[in-house]
């Protein structure tokens, strides 16, 4: 009888021990599962996208978070081919102009979604002087050089490195621009890192170094339509730009050299204003740009990254805020879209069906001594950051 009792007692102790181990194992598995879920809050996936006419392989990366935001970026031109964010009903929809295939991107187009370099915006007559030497660039926007030239960064293959962890996923792109490529001096090594966060923000970090003095002005040329209806113009979007002054331009869209107060002009967006409210006003600057195609002098330039601009579409409820450490922002109202380029689901992109907010230095800065410098020397590191943050209201 005593032997039987001891056996039962021993079996009970063994059972409790096994239950304890199992519970601890379950707790450990649950902890690992929770950790995995946290790490996967933002994902990144790579796929083949196509091959260029020159036979170069192109990949596309999809960055996606748990809040309904998704961005596709390809290695050709570092182009944002798709950007989806939720509306006020929680439905994620496309808000960036783009094409369905690589072939269309390799044909002439107005820089849809592209990385721009070496120099974003225009340089007068395609010429600038550095240390007494004049450099001649390709003329691709007569009579000026525009956005780095016809074979600028928007038409180059970038190498890619992906990373993720916690609430972020990043795609780091690299391109080495050779000395005198498109007429620019110096071997320029460029990194652009796109980082998607779980708060529906997209960071764009630009970095560059050179082995010879050169000029650099990098930007991102995404066209937005927050309504997600690309058959409709963006005239009902409400724009805010934190800028007291504008960089006025001549008929060739080259800055005159002055900085003009926006007070009592169609260019005053310090308070939210519909794009269409004054875009057809009788104004020399609007005439020169066929609408808005100008660089604003952002306030608080000594504050680093700060609020620069926003866009709001009341129908969808989508709000996009732009933060940057750059001195200027180019607001372009899509005036040159002409109905010749295909939309993703049929039809064509008509005039003013998309807008751009391009953070940058002022146009033609290399030829304007009073503008903030765009010169980069070998001992310097070029580094600038812009954030696009999406929400609803």
N, C-alpha and C positions, 0 to 999 in steps of 0.2 A: 504493500500500500504506500509506504514511504517512497519507494522507488518510483511508483506511478505519479505521486505528487511532484517529486523532483523533476520528472520528465515533462509534466504539464507546465510547471513553473519555467523550466528552461525554454520550452517551446514558446511560451508567452513573451519572454524576454527577447528571444530571437525575432519574433514577429514585430515587436515594437521597434527594434533596431532597424529592421528592413523598411518599415513604414517611414521611420525618421529619415533614412537615406533616400527613399523615394521622394519624400516631400522636399528635401534639400535639392535633389536632382531636378524636380519640377520647378522649384524656385529659380534655380540656375538657368534652366531652359527658358523660363518666362523672362528672366532678366536679359538673357542673350537676345530673345525675340524682340523685346522692347528696344534694346540697343540697335538691332538691325533696322527696326521700323524707323527709328530716329535718323539713322544714317541714310535711309532711303527716302527721306522727305523731299529731296531734290535728286532727280536721276539724270543720267546722260547716256545717250545711245548713238552709235556710229553706224552709218550705212553708206554703201556706194551710191553716188548720185549720177555719175555719167563720165564721159570722156570728152575732152575739148577737141576742136578740129585739129590741133597739133598732137593729139594722142596722149594728152596728160590726164591721168586719173584724178577724179574729183570725188571727195567724200562729203557727206552732210551729217552734222551732229544735231541731235534733238535734246535740248535741255528742258526739263519739265518738273514743275513742283506740285505740291498737294493742294494749292490754292487756285488751280485752274489756269495757270500761266504756262505757256509753251513757246519756245523760240527755236527755230531751225537756222543753223549757220553752216555755210559750205566753205570749203577750202579754196574755192575759186573766188578771189576778190574779198575774202572774209565776209561775204554777203549774207545778210539776214534775209532768208528766202521766205520766212513765215514768222508771224508773231501773233499769238492768240492770247487774249485776256478776257476775263469774265465781264459781263454787263451787270446792271443792277438787279437782274433776275437770276444771276449766277450762271448764265450761259456763256461759255467761252467761245469767242468768235475771232476771225481774222481781222487785224487792224492795220496791217502793213501791205502796201502795194508790192506785187511780185508776179513772177511767171510760174508756169507749171513744169518747166524743164530747163536743163542746162543750156541747150542749144539757143534758146531765146536770150539768155543772159550773155552769151558770147557775141551776140549781134549788137549793133549800136543801140544804146538806150540811155536814159538820163540818170544813170548811176543808182538804179533801184537797190536800196539796202546795202550799198557798198561801203567798204573802207576806202578812204580818200587819202592819197599821199603822192609825192612827198609834200605837196603844198595844196591844201584845200582852198577853194575859191580862185580868184583871178589875179594874174600878174600882168601888168600893162605891157603890151607889145611883146610879151614873152621874154622880157629882158630884166636882168638885175645885175648889180655890181657888188662884188665881195672882195675886200682888200685890194681894190684898184683893178680887178679883172672883171670884164663883162662876160656874162653867160647868156647864151641864147637858147631858149626853150622852144619846144614845138608849139606852133600856133594851132590850137584846136577849138577856139571860140573867138573867131576873128573880131578884132585884131589882137586878141589876147591869148595867153596860156590859161587853161582852166583845169583844176582838180588833178594836177600832177602830169597832165599830158594824155595823149590818146592811148598810151600803153602804161598808164599809171598803176597804182597799187590795186585798183578795182579790177584789173585784168591779169593779175598775177596769181600763181599757185602758192599758197601758204602751207607750211607744215603745221601740224596740230598736236597738242598734248592735252589730254583731258584729266580732270581731277574732281573728286567729290568727297564730301564729308559733312556730317551734321545737316545744317539747313542751307547749304550752298553747293552748287556745281559750277565748275569753271572749264572754259576752253581757251587755252593759250595758243595763239597763232604766232608764227615767226616767218619773217621774210627778210632776205638780205638784198638790198638794192645796190647794185654795183656802181662804182665811180663813173660818172657821166651818163648814167641811165636817164633817158629823157632829158638830158642836158644838165642834170644836177651834179655838183661835185661831191666826192667822198663816197666811200663804201659805208652805207647806212644799214645797221642791224636794227630791225624793228620787231617789237613784240606788242601784240594787242590781245588783252585777256578779257573775254566776256564772262561775267559771273552772274548767274541767276540765283536769287535768294528766295526763301519761302514767304517773304513779305511782298511778293510780286514786284520786285525791283530788279533791274538789269544794270549792272555796272559795266562800263567800258574803260579799261585801263590801257593807256598808250605809253610805251616806253621806247627809247631809241638812243643809240650811240653811233658816233661817226669817227673815222680815222682822218678826216680832213674837214675844215670848216665848210659848213653848208647851211641850207635853210630848211626848216621843218614846220609843218602846220597840218596835223592829222585831224581827221574828223570822221563821223559816221553819217551816211546819207540816206537814212531810212525815210520813206514817205509814209505818213500815217493818215488814216481815216478812221477815227474812233467810233463812227457810226456802224462800221463794218459793211456798209452799203456803198460799194465802189461805183455805183451808177449815179450817186448823188455828190455834188460838190461839197467842199468843206466850209462853205461860207457861213454856216450856222454853228460852227465851232467857236467857242469862246476862248480867246487867247489872252494870256497875261505875260508881260515881259518886264522884268525888273531893271529898267534902263531909263535914265534921264536924257540920254543922248543917242543920236543916230550917226552912222558913217554915211553921209550923202555921197551919191555917185553921179558921174557924168553919163551921157547917153550911151557910152560903151560899157557901163557898169563898173568903171574903175573909180575908186574914191577920189574926191576932189582934194582931200587932205585936211579938210576941216571936220570938226565934230559938232553936230547941230542939235540944239535943244529940241525935244519932241513936243514941248508944251504947245497946245493949240494947233497940232498937226494931226493928220491921219495915222501918224506913227507913234502916238501916245497909247501904249498898252499897259501903263502902270496899274490901271484898274481893268478888270476883265471886260473884254469888248469882242463882239462878234466880228469875225473876219470880214464879212460882207458889208458891215455898216458903212465903212468909208473907202472901200477898195476901189470904187469907181469915182471918187472925188477928183475934182480938177486940181491936180498937184503935180509939179514937175517931176518929183521923185517917183510917184506912182506911174507916171507916163514913161519914165526911163526904164522902170522894171516891169512894165506891163502889169503892175500889181505890186505885191510885196515880194521883193527879192533883194533884201538889204541886211546889213550887219548892224546890230544894236550894240552900243557900248554899255556893257553890264555894270551895275553898281557894285560897290564893296569889293573891288578887285584885290584888296589887300587881305581879304578874309578867307582865302583858300576856297574849298568847295562849299558852295552856298546855293540857295534857291536862285534860279535864273529865269525860268519860264514855266508856263503850264498851258495845257489845252483841255477843254471840257466839252463833251457832247451831251446835251441835256436829254436827248431821246434815249440813248443807251445808258446814260449815267456815268460813263467812263471819264475818269480824270487821269491825265498824264502830267506828272511834274518832272522838270528837268533840273538837275543840280550839277554844277561844274565849278572848276577852279580856273576856267579860261576867261579872258577879258571880253570876249564877244560871242554873240550868237546870231547866226544867219537864219532869219525866218523867210521861208520861200513858200509861196501860196500855190505852187504848181501851175504857173501861168503858161508854161511851154508844153504841157501835156496837150496833145493835139488829136487824140482819137485814133492814132495809128497803131498803138501797141495793145496786144491782146490781154484781157483779163483772164484769171484762172478758170472761170466757169462760163466763158463766152462773153461776147461784147468787147469793148475797148475802153481804155482809160481816157476819159474826156478831160477837157481843161478844168483845172482846179479840183480834181477829185482826190487829191492828196496834198499834204503839206510836209515841210521839213523844218526841224529845229536843230541846226548844225552848230555845235559848240566849237569855237575856234579863235584864232587871232584875226585881226582885221584883214580884208583883202588888200593885196598889193603892199603889204607891210615892208617887204625888202626895199621898196622904192620910196618909202615914207619915213623919214628919219624921226619924226615925232610920234610914230606909232610904236607900241610895244614890240620889242625885237623878236624875230623868228630865227635868228642866227644860232646855230649849234656848233660848238667847238669840240675838238677831241677830248678835252679834259672834263666836259660836261655830260650830264645825263638828262635826256629829255624825258619828262614824266608828267602826265596829266590824266585826270579822271573825270568821267561824266557818268551820271546815274539817271536812268529813266525809271520812274516809280509810278505804278499803276494802282488805281483804287476806284471806288464808285461813290457817288453821292446823290 
